Amino acid sequence: MSKEIKIKGIRKAMAKHMAESWITSPLEGFTVSVDMGAALAFKDELRKQGIPVTMNHIIMKAVQKALSQFPYMNASFDPEREVITLHESVNVGMAIDVGDGLIVGNIKDVQDLDYLQLAGESSKLIENAKSGKLTLDDITGGTFTITNLGMMGIEACFPVINQPELGILGVNEIIKTPVCVADEIVIRPIMKMNLNADHRVIDGAYASKFITMIKKNLENPQA
């Protein structure tokens, strides 16, 4: 026997927004594999210093550093006015599971936050999202979004761009993988990252350099 469920609230808004985004943006996708050994060690080092960081925070800072070097990825596009807006602030959108769907909350001015501040801001955002206390400011003004499905065992995801942003990064599970290092097979913690970019503004070479820079930042987090 069939059952009909009327969509409403977050689910309704998400359905409308994602359909509009899919129609609007011609997508181009890019994938890289990242050795997360140094990032995991860096996380443990920060935690020993009393800083409650997660891998999400380290990824956010790696993305923020790359966005600072690739300003067209930290931008928005108005097709009616034919204008690209390059944003000075890096406002990272974080996809949060609230039970009946994902909602993107934004951490503002990530370029000005250290790891302790970033951990505090993200914890507050997650708590507000799950308790239904997000403000309009919390869910608007993003310049680039990250969605992390690694904790769900996902190995590759290609998320839809959160308009009017020009890119979104899918982050996946860290898996112990045999790789070749200096002609020897070793086991390393490897994570795949998937970038979707808006081909109206971002060409393949630019997007490739951007995601490669994120990879470099994650493999050298202390730098």
C-alpha positions in Angstrom: 0.0 0.0 0.0 1.4 3.4 -1.0 1.8 6.3 1.4 2.1 9.9 0.4 4.1 12.4 2.4 3.7 16.1 1.8 7.1 17.8 1.8 7.4 21.0 3.8 9.9 23.1 5.7 13.6 22.4 5.1 12.8 19.5 2.7 10.6 21.7 0.6 13.1 24.6 0.5 15.9 22.2 -0.3 14.0 20.6 -3.2 13.3 24.0 -4.8 16.8 25.3 -4.3 18.6 22.2 -5.6 16.4 22.0 -8.7 17.1 25.6 -9.5 20.8 25.1 -9.0 20.9 22.0 -11.2 19.2 24.0 -14.0 21.4 27.0 -13.5 24.9 25.7 -13.3 26.7 23.7 -15.9 28.8 21.5 -13.7 32.3 20.2 -14.1 33.7 17.7 -11.7 37.2 17.0 -10.4 38.6 14.3 -8.0 41.9 14.0 -6.2 43.2 11.5 -3.7 44.8 13.0 -0.5 47.2 11.4 1.9 45.7 12.4 5.2 48.6 11.1 7.4 50.0 14.5 8.2 46.5 16.0 8.8 45.6 13.2 11.2 48.9 13.7 13.1 48.3 17.5 13.1 44.8 17.0 14.6 46.2 14.8 17.4 48.9 17.4 18.1 46.3 20.2 18.4 44.1 18.1 20.6 47.0 17.5 23.0 47.2 21.3 23.3 43.6 21.3 24.4 42.1 22.5 21.1 39.0 20.4 20.3 39.5 20.3 16.5 38.0 17.7 14.2 39.1 16.8 10.7 36.4 19.1 9.4 38.2 22.1 10.9 41.5 21.2 9.3 39.8 20.8 6.0 38.0 24.1 6.4 41.3 25.9 6.9 43.0 24.1 4.0 40.1 25.2 1.8 40.2 28.8 3.2 43.9 29.1 2.4 43.2 27.8 -1.2 40.3 30.2 -1.6 42.6 33.1 -0.7 44.8 32.2 -3.6 42.0 31.4 -6.0 39.6 34.3 -5.6 37.2 33.3 -8.4 36.3 30.2 -6.4 35.4 32.5 -3.5 32.9 34.4 -5.7 29.3 34.6 -6.9 27.8 35.2 -10.3 24.8 37.2 -11.2 23.8 36.1 -14.8 21.2 38.8 -15.2 23.6 41.6 -14.5 26.5 39.6 -16.0 28.6 40.4 -12.9 31.1 38.3 -10.9 31.5 39.4 -7.3 34.8 38.5 -5.7 34.3 38.2 -1.9 36.9 39.5 0.5 35.7 37.3 3.4 35.8 33.6 3.2 32.4 32.4 4.6 32.5 28.6 4.6 29.2 26.8 4.3 29.0 23.5 6.3 26.3 21.0 5.5 24.6 19.8 8.7 22.4 16.8 9.1 19.3 17.9 11.0 17.3 14.7 10.8 14.9 15.4 8.0 17.5 16.8 5.6 20.7 18.8 5.3 20.9 22.5 6.0 23.9 24.6 5.2 25.1 26.9 7.9 27.9 29.4 7.3 30.9 30.2 9.4 31.8 33.8 8.6 35.3 35.2 8.2 37.2 31.9 8.4 40.4 33.7 7.3 40.4 35.5 10.7 39.7 32.5 12.9 42.3 30.3 14.6 41.6 26.6 15.2 40.1 27.2 18.7 37.8 29.9 17.4 36.8 27.8 14.4 36.0 24.8 16.6 33.8 27.1 18.8 32.0 28.7 15.9 31.2 25.4 14.2 30.0 23.7 17.4 27.7 26.6 18.0 26.4 26.4 14.4 25.7 22.7 14.7 23.9 23.1 18.0 21.7 25.9 16.7 20.9 23.8 13.5 19.9 20.8 15.5 17.8 22.8 18.0 16.1 24.8 15.2 17.7 28.1 16.4 19.5 29.1 13.2 19.2 32.8 12.3 18.9 34.2 8.8 22.5 35.3 9.1 23.6 31.7 9.9 22.2 30.4 6.6 23.0 33.3 4.2 26.1 35.0 3.0 28.2 31.8 2.3 30.9 32.0 -0.4 31.9 28.3 -0.6 30.4 25.1 0.8 31.9 21.9 2.1 29.9 18.7 2.6 31.5 15.9 4.5 29.9 12.4 4.2 33.0 10.5 5.2 31.5 9.5 8.6 28.7 7.8 6.7 31.2 5.6 4.8 30.9 7.4 1.5 33.9 7.1 -0.8 32.8 9.7 -3.5 30.1 12.3 -3.6 29.5 15.1 -6.1 27.2 17.6 -4.3 25.1 20.2 -6.1 26.4 23.8 -5.9 24.7 26.1 -3.3 23.7 29.1 -5.4 25.0 31.7 -6.0 28.3 30.2 -5.1 30.6 28.9 -7.8 31.9 25.7 -6.3 31.3 23.0 -3.7 33.6 20.4 -2.2 32.6 16.8 -1.4 34.8 15.2 1.3 34.7 11.5 1.8 35.8 8.6 4.1 39.5 8.3 5.0 40.4 4.7 4.0 43.7 2.8 4.6 44.9 2.2 1.1 48.0 0.5 -0.4 49.9 3.1 -2.4 53.3 3.3 -4.0 55.8 5.6 -2.2 59.4 5.7 -3.5 58.8 2.4 -5.4 57.5 0.6 -2.3 53.9 -0.4 -1.5 52.8 1.1 1.8 49.5 1.5 3.6 48.4 5.2 3.9 45.2 6.9 5.1 43.8 8.1 1.7 40.7 10.4 1.3 39.1 11.4 -2.0 37.9 14.9 -2.5 35.4 15.8 -5.2 35.0 19.4 -6.5 32.0 20.5 -8.5 32.5 23.9 -10.2 30.3 26.2 -12.2 31.6 26.1 -15.7 30.0 29.5 -16.6 32.8 31.2 -14.7 35.4 28.5 -13.7 37.3 26.7 -16.3 39.0 23.3 -15.9 42.5 24.5 -15.5 41.6 27.0 -12.7 39.4 24.4 -10.8 42.2 21.8 -11.2 44.8 24.1 -9.7 42.4 25.0 -6.8 41.6 21.4 -5.7 45.3 20.5 -6.1 46.1 23.4 -3.7 43.6 22.1 -1.1 45.4 18.7 -1.4 48.8 20.3 -0.9 47.5 22.2 2.1 46.1 19.0 3.7 49.3 17.1 3.1 51.3 19.9 4.7 48.9 21.2 7.4 51.6 22.8 9.6 52.8 24.9 6.6 
